Amino acid sequence: MSFPILPVSSSHPLAPYGWDDDWAAAFAPHAERGLLPGRVVRVDRGQCDVVTPDGTLRADTAFVVPRDPMRIVCTGDWVAVDPGGDPRFVRTLLPRRTAFVRSTSSQRSEGQVLATNIDHIVICVSLAVELDLGRLERFLALAMSSTEGAALLGDGTGAGEYEAQPLVLLTKADLVPDTTTLAHLVEDVERIAPGVQVLPVSSATGEGVDVFGAIVGGGTSVLLGISGAGKSTLANTLLGTDVMDVRATRDADGKGRHTTTTRNLLVLPGGGVLIDTPGLRGVGLFDAESGVGQVFSEIENLAGRCRFHDCGHETEPGCAVLGAIEDGTLSERRLDSYRKLLRENHRIAAKTDARLRQETLREWKRRSAVGREAMALKRGGRTR
């Protein structure tokens, strides 16, 4: 028996969390099985909090391929859950539209999904300390690869139709009272973030908060950055109440103390959904080649004008990239950062390919062993 897919109205219980006609269509086969739709608002040790039309419930995630790190239930996921029972289980994930994925710090070169089904990737950079342009370029490369990352998760249905827009927030702008200096800092970031909006904000004075609230008022946004960047304070400012715990940063280096320990999905009173995340100590690249190309688009455009198509931009004659460095239109720091991120991404990709080959081989051996055991049982326990 099939059910007609009716347009989702603004009064739908899940509408404030981003439920729309496309999600309803994707969920239709699960509705026929009597399952409930829901969005994951928090994950903790194999269990998650899911908001459903019947309210928020606790569900176990054991059924969702726990051995695959790219398929582990994540904050922002839309899922199908049991309508009743104790315990309740997440039965499946709906295909993800977008995802922010970084490489883990382990030696297994696996990806870690930090947030899913996001429309805005908000990179928070504190003006309380000196700007680290290299770290920001790394964040941007991952952000601009968010749609490609979704294709790696599950069957990739819908990937490519949706795109998460990056946004750079220069937080604690009140600590730079000189407007000329602040304008120069914004220009410095704009030069390394082509096509990305750069917005100075201050939770203390309210500068830029209204503009930021209007941007994130539609869709789902994720706050990313190192500890002490002011993410949780900004979330509290938008929420109008102290939902997220915050602490003062260290005076010595401006770093925070990791007061946020889980990724939390919050509905904003002015509309939209916000995912607050713990401070990130590291952001290793994962399948981010296209993002690197977008962040360093001026270098890739220059490379297309080099005399040799395989130019390494080292000592080759007729190199347009080296020519730009000589005439001052391209900085050596920028080229070094580009090379570093490309090398890292290629290294991770090579390790990932090798790991996948090893896992495929192990699975083939396992199935062969199962097949031999089944044949032995058919022969009455005799083996050859």
Contacts in CASP RR format, 6 or more apart in sequence:
PFRMAT RR
TARGET T0000
AUTHOR 0000-0000-0000
METHOD contacts of the structure
MODEL  1
MSFPILPVSSSHPLAPYGWDDDWAAAFAPHAERGLLPGRVVRVDRGQCDV
VTPDGTLRADTAFVVPRDPMRIVCTGDWVAVDPGGDPRFVRTLLPRRTAF
VRSTSSQRSEGQVLATNIDHIVICVSLAVELDLGRLERFLALAMSSTEGA
ALLGDGTGAGEYEAQPLVLLTKADLVPDTTTLAHLVEDVERIAPGVQVLP
VSSATGEGVDVFGAIVGGGTSVLLGISGAGKSTLANTLLGTDVMDVRATR
DADGKGRHTTTTRNLLVLPGGGVLIDTPGLRGVGLFDAESGVGQVFSEIE
NLAGRCRFHDCGHETEPGCAVLGAIEDGTLSERRLDSYRKLLRENHRIAA
KTDARLRQETLREWKRRSAVGREAMALKRGGRTR
1 32 0 8 1.000
2 28 0 8 1.000
2 32 0 8 1.000
3 28 0 8 1.000
3 31 0 8 1.000
3 32 0 8 1.000
5 21 0 8 1.000
5 24 0 8 1.000
5 25 0 8 1.000
5 28 0 8 1.000
6 24 0 8 1.000
7 21 0 8 1.000
8 15 0 8 1.000
8 19 0 8 1.000
8 20 0 8 1.000
8 21 0 8 1.000
8 23 0 8 1.000
8 24 0 8 1.000
9 15 0 8 1.000
12 19 0 8 1.000
12 53 0 8 1.000
13 52 0 8 1.000
13 53 0 8 1.000
13 55 0 8 1.000
14 37 0 8 1.000
14 38 0 8 1.000
14 39 0 8 1.000
14 51 0 8 1.000
14 52 0 8 1.000
14 53 0 8 1.000
16 267 0 8 1.000
16 271 0 8 1.000
16 272 0 8 1.000
16 273 0 8 1.000
17 38 0 8 1.000
17 39 0 8 1.000
17 41 0 8 1.000
17 51 0 8 1.000
17 265 0 8 1.000
17 267 0 8 1.000
17 273 0 8 1.000
18 39 0 8 1.000
18 219 0 8 1.000
18 220 0 8 1.000
18 272 0 8 1.000
18 273 0 8 1.000
19 37 0 8 1.000
19 39 0 8 1.000
19 78 0 8 1.000
23 37 0 8 1.000
23 78 0 8 1.000
23 94 0 8 1.000
24 37 0 8 1.000
26 78 0 8 1.000
26 94 0 8 1.000
26 95 0 8 1.000
26 157 0 8 1.000
27 37 0 8 1.000
27 78 0 8 1.000
27 80 0 8 1.000
27 94 0 8 1.000
30 37 0 8 1.000
30 80 0 8 1.000
30 91 0 8 1.000
30 92 0 8 1.000
31 37 0 8 1.000
33 80 0 8 1.000
34 83 0 8 1.000
35 80 0 8 1.000
35 81 0 8 1.000
35 82 0 8 1.000
35 83 0 8 1.000
35 91 0 8 1.000
36 52 0 8 1.000
36 53 0 8 1.000
36 54 0 8 1.000
36 80 0 8 1.000
36 81 0 8 1.000
36 82 0 8 1.000
36 83 0 8 1.000
37 52 0 8 1.000
37 53 0 8 1.000
37 78 0 8 1.000
37 79 0 8 1.000
37 80 0 8 1.000
38 50 0 8 1.000
38 51 0 8 1.000
38 52 0 8 1.000
38 53 0 8 1.000
38 78 0 8 1.000
38 79 0 8 1.000
38 80 0 8 1.000
38 81 0 8 1.000
39 50 0 8 1.000
39 51 0 8 1.000
39 76 0 8 1.000
39 77 0 8 1.000
39 78 0 8 1.000
39 79 0 8 1.000
39 265 0 8 1.000
40 48 0 8 1.000
40 49 0 8 1.000
40 50 0 8 1.000
40 73 0 8 1.000
40 74 0 8 1.000
40 75 0 8 1.000
40 76 0 8 1.000
40 77 0 8 1.000
40 78 0 8 1.000
40 79 0 8 1.000
40 90 0 8 1.000
40 265 0 8 1.000
41 48 0 8 1.000
41 49 0 8 1.000
41 50 0 8 1.000
41 51 0 8 1.000
41 56 0 8 1.000
41 75 0 8 1.000
41 76 0 8 1.000
41 264 0 8 1.000
41 265 0 8 1.000
41 266 0 8 1.000
42 48 0 8 1.000
42 49 0 8 1.000
42 75 0 8 1.000
42 262 0 8 1.000
42 263 0 8 1.000
42 264 0 8 1.000
42 265 0 8 1.000
43 49 0 8 1.000
43 61 0 8 1.000
43 72 0 8 1.000
43 73 0 8 1.000
43 74 0 8 1.000
43 75 0 8 1.000
43 262 0 8 1.000
43 263 0 8 1.000
44 262 0 8 1.000
46 60 0 8 1.000
46 61 0 8 1.000
46 62 0 8 1.000
46 66 0 8 1.000
46 73 0 8 1.000
47 58 0 8 1.000
47 59 0 8 1.000
47 60 0 8 1.000
47 61 0 8 1.000
48 58 0 8 1.000
48 59 0 8 1.000
48 61 0 8 1.000
48 73 0 8 1.000
48 90 0 8 1.000
49 56 0 8 1.000
49 57 0 8 1.000
49 58 0 8 1.000
49 59 0 8 1.000
50 56 0 8 1.000
50 57 0 8 1.000
50 58 0 8 1.000
50 59 0 8 1.000
50 79 0 8 1.000
50 81 0 8 1.000
50 90 0 8 1.000
52 81 0 8 1.000
54 83 0 8 1.000
57 81 0 8 1.000
57 88 0 8 1.000
58 87 0 8 1.000
58 88 0 8 1.000
59 79 0 8 1.000
59 81 0 8 1.000
59 82 0 8 1.000
59 87 0 8 1.000
59 88 0 8 1.000
59 89 0 8 1.000
59 90 0 8 1.000
60 87 0 8 1.000
60 88 0 8 1.000
60 89 0 8 1.000
60 90 0 8 1.000
61 72 0 8 1.000
61 73 0 8 1.000
61 89 0 8 1.000
61 90 0 8 1.000
62 89 0 8 1.000
63 89 0 8 1.000
63 90 0 8 1.000
63 91 0 8 1.000
63 92 0 8 1.000
64 71 0 8 1.000
64 72 0 8 1.000
64 73 0 8 1.000
64 79 0 8 1.000
64 90 0 8 1.000
64 91 0 8 1.000
64 92 0 8 1.000
64 93 0 8 1.000
65 71 0 8 1.000
65 72 0 8 1.000
66 72 0 8 1.000
69 104 0 8 1.000
69 110 0 8 1.000
69 111 0 8 1.000
69 112 0 8 1.000
69 113 0 8 1.000
70 101 0 8 1.000
70 110 0 8 1.000
70 111 0 8 1.000
70 113 0 8 1.000
70 152 0 8 1.000
70 153 0 8 1.000
70 154 0 8 1.000
71 93 0 8 1.000
71 153 0 8 1.000
71 154 0 8 1.000
72 113 0 8 1.000
73 79 0 8 1.000
73 90 0 8 1.000
73 93 0 8 1.000
74 99 0 8 1.000
74 113 0 8 1.000
74 114 0 8 1.000
74 115 0 8 1.000
74 116 0 8 1.000
74 263 0 8 1.000
75 115 0 8 1.000
75 116 0 8 1.000
75 262 0 8 1.000
75 263 0 8 1.000
75 264 0 8 1.000
75 265 0 8 1.000
75 275 0 8 1.000
76 115 0 8 1.000
76 116 0 8 1.000
76 117 0 8 1.000
76 118 0 8 1.000
76 220 0 8 1.000
76 265 0 8 1.000
76 275 0 8 1.000
77 93 0 8 1.000
77 94 0 8 1.000
77 96 0 8 1.000
77 116 0 8 1.000
77 117 0 8 1.000
78 93 0 8 1.000
78 94 0 8 1.000
78 117 0 8 1.000
79 90 0 8 1.000
79 91 0 8 1.000
79 92 0 8 1.000
79 93 0 8 1.000
79 94 0 8 1.000
80 90 0 8 1.000
80 91 0 8 1.000
80 92 0 8 1.000
80 94 0 8 1.000
81 88 0 8 1.000
81 89 0 8 1.000
81 90 0 8 1.000
81 91 0 8 1.000
82 88 0 8 1.000
82 89 0 8 1.000
82 91 0 8 1.000
93 154 0 8 1.000
95 150 0 8 1.000
95 153 0 8 1.000
95 154 0 8 1.000
95 155 0 8 1.000
95 156 0 8 1.000
95 157 0 8 1.000
95 158 0 8 1.000
95 159 0 8 1.000
96 116 0 8 1.000
96 117 0 8 1.000
96 150 0 8 1.000
96 153 0 8 1.000
96 154 0 8 1.000
96 156 0 8 1.000
96 159 0 8 1.000
97 116 0 8 1.000
97 117 0 8 1.000
97 150 0 8 1.000
97 158 0 8 1.000
97 159 0 8 1.000
97 161 0 8 1.000
97 162 0 8 1.000
98 116 0 8 1.000
98 117 0 8 1.000
98 118 0 8 1.000
98 119 0 8 1.000
98 146 0 8 1.000
98 147 0 8 1.000
98 149 0 8 1.000
98 150 0 8 1.000
98 159 0 8 1.000
98 162 0 8 1.000
98 163 0 8 1.000
98 164 0 8 1.000
99 113 0 8 1.000
99 114 0 8 1.000
99 115 0 8 1.000
99 116 0 8 1.000
99 117 0 8 1.000
99 118 0 8 1.000
99 146 0 8 1.000
99 149 0 8 1.000
99 150 0 8 1.000
99 153 0 8 1.000
100 113 0 8 1.000
100 114 0 8 1.000
100 115 0 8 1.000
100 116 0 8 1.000
100 118 0 8 1.000
100 121 0 8 1.000
100 142 0 8 1.000
100 143 0 8 1.000
100 146 0 8 1.000
100 164 0 8 1.000
100 222 0 8 1.000
100 224 0 8 1.000
101 111 0 8 1.000
101 112 0 8 1.000
101 113 0 8 1.000
101 114 0 8 1.000
101 142 0 8 1.000
101 145 0 8 1.000
101 146 0 8 1.000
101 149 0 8 1.000
101 152 0 8 1.000
101 286 0 8 1.000
101 287 0 8 1.000
102 111 0 8 1.000
102 112 0 8 1.000
102 114 0 8 1.000
102 142 0 8 1.000
102 280 0 8 1.000
102 282 0 8 1.000
102 283 0 8 1.000
102 284 0 8 1.000
102 285 0 8 1.000
102 286 0 8 1.000
103 109 0 8 1.000
103 110 0 8 1.000
103 111 0 8 1.000
103 112 0 8 1.000
103 284 0 8 1.000
103 285 0 8 1.000
103 286 0 8 1.000
103 348 0 8 1.000
104 110 0 8 1.000
104 111 0 8 1.000
104 112 0 8 1.000
105 282 0 8 1.000
105 284 0 8 1.000
108 355 0 8 1.000
109 348 0 8 1.000
109 351 0 8 1.000
109 352 0 8 1.000
109 355 0 8 1.000
110 352 0 8 1.000
110 355 0 8 1.000
111 286 0 8 1.000
112 286 0 8 1.000
113 153 0 8 1.000
114 222 0 8 1.000
114 224 0 8 1.000
114 263 0 8 1.000
114 277 0 8 1.000
115 222 0 8 1.000
115 263 0 8 1.000
115 275 0 8 1.000
115 277 0 8 1.000
116 150 0 8 1.000
116 153 0 8 1.000
117 220 0 8 1.000
118 146 0 8 1.000
118 164 0 8 1.000
118 220 0 8 1.000
118 221 0 8 1.000
118 222 0 8 1.000
118 275 0 8 1.000
119 162 0 8 1.000
119 164 0 8 1.000
119 165 0 8 1.000
119 218 0 8 1.000
119 219 0 8 1.000
119 220 0 8 1.000
119 221 0 8 1.000
120 164 0 8 1.000
120 165 0 8 1.000
120 166 0 8 1.000
120 167 0 8 1.000
120 215 0 8 1.000
120 216 0 8 1.000
120 219 0 8 1.000
120 220 0 8 1.000
120 221 0 8 1.000
120 222 0 8 1.000
121 143 0 8 1.000
121 146 0 8 1.000
121 164 0 8 1.000
121 165 0 8 1.000
121 166 0 8 1.000
121 167 0 8 1.000
121 221 0 8 1.000
121 222 0 8 1.000
121 224 0 8 1.000
122 166 0 8 1.000
122 167 0 8 1.000
122 168 0 8 1.000
122 169 0 8 1.000
122 216 0 8 1.000
122 221 0 8 1.000
122 222 0 8 1.000
122 223 0 8 1.000
122 224 0 8 1.000
123 136 0 8 1.000
123 139 0 8 1.000
123 140 0 8 1.000
123 143 0 8 1.000
123 166 0 8 1.000
123 167 0 8 1.000
123 168 0 8 1.000
123 169 0 8 1.000
123 224 0 8 1.000
123 225 0 8 1.000
124 169 0 8 1.000
124 171 0 8 1.000
124 223 0 8 1.000
124 224 0 8 1.000
124 225 0 8 1.000
124 229 0 8 1.000
124 230 0 8 1.000
124 231 0 8 1.000
124 234 0 8 1.000
125 131 0 8 1.000
125 132 0 8 1.000
125 136 0 8 1.000
125 168 0 8 1.000
125 169 0 8 1.000
125 170 0 8 1.000
125 171 0 8 1.000
125 189 0 8 1.000
125 225 0 8 1.000
125 229 0 8 1.000
126 171 0 8 1.000
126 172 0 8 1.000
126 226 0 8 1.000
126 228 0 8 1.000
126 229 0 8 1.000
126 230 0 8 1.000
126 249 0 8 1.000
126 254 0 8 1.000
127 170 0 8 1.000
127 171 0 8 1.000
127 172 0 8 1.000
127 173 0 8 1.000
127 175 0 8 1.000
127 176 0 8 1.000
127 182 0 8 1.000
127 185 0 8 1.000
127 200 0 8 1.000
128 172 0 8 1.000
128 175 0 8 1.000
128 249 0 8 1.000
128 254 0 8 1.000
129 253 0 8 1.000
129 254 0 8 1.000
131 185 0 8 1.000
131 188 0 8 1.000
131 189 0 8 1.000
133 188 0 8 1.000
133 189 0 8 1.000
133 192 0 8 1.000
133 333 0 8 1.000
133 337 0 8 1.000
134 192 0 8 1.000
134 337 0 8 1.000
135 226 0 8 1.000
135 283 0 8 1.000
136 168 0 8 1.000
136 189 0 8 1.000
136 192 0 8 1.000
136 193 0 8 1.000
137 192 0 8 1.000
137 295 0 8 1.000
137 296 0 8 1.000
137 337 0 8 1.000
137 341 0 8 1.000
138 283 0 8 1.000
138 284 0 8 1.000
138 285 0 8 1.000
138 341 0 8 1.000
139 224 0 8 1.000
139 225 0 8 1.000
139 283 0 8 1.000
140 166 0 8 1.000
140 168 0 8 1.000
140 192 0 8 1.000
140 193 0 8 1.000
140 196 0 8 1.000
140 291 0 8 1.000
140 295 0 8 1.000
141 285 0 8 1.000
141 288 0 8 1.000
141 291 0 8 1.000
141 292 0 8 1.000
141 293 0 8 1.000
141 294 0 8 1.000
141 295 0 8 1.000
141 341 0 8 1.000
141 345 0 8 1.000
142 283 0 8 1.000
142 284 0 8 1.000
142 285 0 8 1.000
142 286 0 8 1.000
142 288 0 8 1.000
142 291 0 8 1.000
143 164 0 8 1.000
143 166 0 8 1.000
143 224 0 8 1.000
143 291 0 8 1.000
144 166 0 8 1.000
144 288 0 8 1.000
144 290 0 8 1.000
144 291 0 8 1.000
144 294 0 8 1.000
144 295 0 8 1.000
145 287 0 8 1.000
145 288 0 8 1.000
145 289 0 8 1.000
145 290 0 8 1.000
145 291 0 8 1.000
146 163 0 8 1.000
146 164 0 8 1.000
147 159 0 8 1.000
147 160 0 8 1.000
147 162 0 8 1.000
147 163 0 8 1.000
147 164 0 8 1.000
148 159 0 8 1.000
148 287 0 8 1.000
148 290 0 8 1.000
148 291 0 8 1.000
149 159 0 8 1.000
149 286 0 8 1.000
149 287 0 8 1.000
150 156 0 8 1.000
150 158 0 8 1.000
150 159 0 8 1.000
150 160 0 8 1.000
150 162 0 8 1.000
151 159 0 8 1.000
151 160 0 8 1.000
152 287 0 8 1.000
166 193 0 8 1.000
166 196 0 8 1.000
167 196 0 8 1.000
167 197 0 8 1.000
167 199 0 8 1.000
167 215 0 8 1.000
167 221 0 8 1.000
168 189 0 8 1.000
168 193 0 8 1.000
168 196 0 8 1.000
168 197 0 8 1.000
168 198 0 8 1.000
168 199 0 8 1.000
169 199 0 8 1.000
169 200 0 8 1.000
169 201 0 8 1.000
169 212 0 8 1.000
169 234 0 8 1.000
170 182 0 8 1.000
170 185 0 8 1.000
170 186 0 8 1.000
170 189 0 8 1.000
170 198 0 8 1.000
170 199 0 8 1.000
170 200 0 8 1.000
170 201 0 8 1.000
171 201 0 8 1.000
171 202 0 8 1.000
171 203 0 8 1.000
171 229 0 8 1.000
171 230 0 8 1.000
171 231 0 8 1.000
171 234 0 8 1.000
172 202 0 8 1.000
172 203 0 8 1.000
172 204 0 8 1.000
172 230 0 8 1.000
173 182 0 8 1.000
173 200 0 8 1.000
173 201 0 8 1.000
173 202 0 8 1.000
173 205 0 8 1.000
173 207 0 8 1.000
173 208 0 8 1.000
174 202 0 8 1.000
174 204 0 8 1.000
174 205 0 8 1.000
174 207 0 8 1.000
176 182 0 8 1.000
176 185 0 8 1.000
176 200 0 8 1.000
182 200 0 8 1.000
185 200 0 8 1.000
186 198 0 8 1.000
186 200 0 8 1.000
189 198 0 8 1.000
190 196 0 8 1.000
190 198 0 8 1.000
192 295 0 8 1.000
192 334 0 8 1.000
193 295 0 8 1.000
194 294 0 8 1.000
194 295 0 8 1.000
194 297 0 8 1.000
194 298 0 8 1.000
197 215 0 8 1.000
199 208 0 8 1.000
199 211 0 8 1.000
199 212 0 8 1.000
199 215 0 8 1.000
200 207 0 8 1.000
200 208 0 8 1.000
201 207 0 8 1.000
201 208 0 8 1.000
201 209 0 8 1.000
201 211 0 8 1.000
201 212 0 8 1.000
201 234 0 8 1.000
202 208 0 8 1.000
202 209 0 8 1.000
203 209 0 8 1.000
203 230 0 8 1.000
203 233 0 8 1.000
203 234 0 8 1.000
203 236 0 8 1.000
203 237 0 8 1.000
206 237 0 8 1.000
209 234 0 8 1.000
209 237 0 8 1.000
209 238 0 8 1.000
212 234 0 8 1.000
212 238 0 8 1.000
213 238 0 8 1.000
213 268 0 8 1.000
213 270 0 8 1.000
215 221 0 8 1.000
216 238 0 8 1.000
216 268 0 8 1.000
216 272 0 8 1.000
216 274 0 8 1.000
217 268 0 8 1.000
217 270 0 8 1.000
217 271 0 8 1.000
217 272 0 8 1.000
218 271 0 8 1.000
218 272 0 8 1.000
219 272 0 8 1.000
219 273 0 8 1.000
220 265 0 8 1.000
220 272 0 8 1.000
220 273 0 8 1.000
220 274 0 8 1.000
220 275 0 8 1.000
221 272 0 8 1.000
221 273 0 8 1.000
221 274 0 8 1.000
221 275 0 8 1.000
222 274 0 8 1.000
222 275 0 8 1.000
222 277 0 8 1.000
223 231 0 8 1.000
223 234 0 8 1.000
223 235 0 8 1.000
223 274 0 8 1.000
223 275 0 8 1.000
223 276 0 8 1.000
223 277 0 8 1.000
224 231 0 8 1.000
224 277 0 8 1.000
224 280 0 8 1.000
225 231 0 8 1.000
225 277 0 8 1.000
225 279 0 8 1.000
225 280 0 8 1.000
226 255 0 8 1.000
226 279 0 8 1.000
226 280 0 8 1.000
226 281 0 8 1.000
227 255 0 8 1.000
227 256 0 8 1.000
227 257 0 8 1.000
227 258 0 8 1.000
227 278 0 8 1.000
227 279 0 8 1.000
227 280 0 8 1.000
227 281 0 8 1.000
228 249 0 8 1.000
228 254 0 8 1.000
228 255 0 8 1.000
228 256 0 8 1.000
228 257 0 8 1.000
228 279 0 8 1.000
229 279 0 8 1.000
230 246 0 8 1.000
231 260 0 8 1.000
231 276 0 8 1.000
231 277 0 8 1.000
231 279 0 8 1.000
232 244 0 8 1.000
232 245 0 8 1.000
232 246 0 8 1.000
232 259 0 8 1.000
232 260 0 8 1.000
232 276 0 8 1.000
233 244 0 8 1.000
233 246 0 8 1.000
235 243 0 8 1.000
235 244 0 8 1.000
235 266 0 8 1.000
235 274 0 8 1.000
235 276 0 8 1.000
236 242 0 8 1.000
236 243 0 8 1.000
236 244 0 8 1.000
236 246 0 8 1.000
238 268 0 8 1.000
238 274 0 8 1.000
239 266 0 8 1.000
239 268 0 8 1.000
239 269 0 8 1.000
239 274 0 8 1.000
240 269 0 8 1.000
243 266 0 8 1.000
244 259 0 8 1.000
244 260 0 8 1.000
244 264 0 8 1.000
244 276 0 8 1.000
245 259 0 8 1.000
245 260 0 8 1.000
246 259 0 8 1.000
247 256 0 8 1.000
247 257 0 8 1.000
247 259 0 8 1.000
249 255 0 8 1.000
249 256 0 8 1.000
249 257 0 8 1.000
250 256 0 8 1.000
250 257 0 8 1.000
258 278 0 8 1.000
258 279 0 8 1.000
260 276 0 8 1.000
260 277 0 8 1.000
260 278 0 8 1.000
260 279 0 8 1.000
261 278 0 8 1.000
262 278 0 8 1.000
263 275 0 8 1.000
263 276 0 8 1.000
263 277 0 8 1.000
263 278 0 8 1.000
264 275 0 8 1.000
264 276 0 8 1.000
265 273 0 8 1.000
265 274 0 8 1.000
265 275 0 8 1.000
266 273 0 8 1.000
266 274 0 8 1.000
266 275 0 8 1.000
266 276 0 8 1.000
267 273 0 8 1.000
267 274 0 8 1.000
268 274 0 8 1.000
284 344 0 8 1.000
284 348 0 8 1.000
285 292 0 8 1.000
285 341 0 8 1.000
285 344 0 8 1.000
285 345 0 8 1.000
285 348 0 8 1.000
286 348 0 8 1.000
286 352 0 8 1.000
287 345 0 8 1.000
287 348 0 8 1.000
287 349 0 8 1.000
287 352 0 8 1.000
288 341 0 8 1.000
288 345 0 8 1.000
289 342 0 8 1.000
289 345 0 8 1.000
289 346 0 8 1.000
289 349 0 8 1.000
292 338 0 8 1.000
292 341 0 8 1.000
292 342 0 8 1.000
292 345 0 8 1.000
293 299 0 8 1.000
293 300 0 8 1.000
295 341 0 8 1.000
296 334 0 8 1.000
296 337 0 8 1.000
296 338 0 8 1.000
296 341 0 8 1.000
298 330 0 8 1.000
299 321 0 8 1.000
299 330 0 8 1.000
299 334 0 8 1.000
299 335 0 8 1.000
299 338 0 8 1.000
302 320 0 8 1.000
302 321 0 8 1.000
302 324 0 8 1.000
302 330 0 8 1.000
303 311 0 8 1.000
303 313 0 8 1.000
303 320 0 8 1.000
303 321 0 8 1.000
304 320 0 8 1.000
305 320 0 8 1.000
306 313 0 8 1.000
306 316 0 8 1.000
306 318 0 8 1.000
306 319 0 8 1.000
306 320 0 8 1.000
306 321 0 8 1.000
307 316 0 8 1.000
307 317 0 8 1.000
307 318 0 8 1.000
307 319 0 8 1.000
308 316 0 8 1.000
308 318 0 8 1.000
311 318 0 8 1.000
311 319 0 8 1.000
311 321 0 8 1.000
312 319 0 8 1.000
313 319 0 8 1.000
313 321 0 8 1.000
313 322 0 8 1.000
313 335 0 8 1.000
314 322 0 8 1.000
316 322 0 8 1.000
321 330 0 8 1.000
321 335 0 8 1.000
323 330 0 8 1.000
324 330 0 8 1.000
325 331 0 8 1.000
325 332 0 8 1.000
325 335 0 8 1.000
372 383 0 8 1.000
376 382 0 8 1.000
376 383 0 8 1.000
END
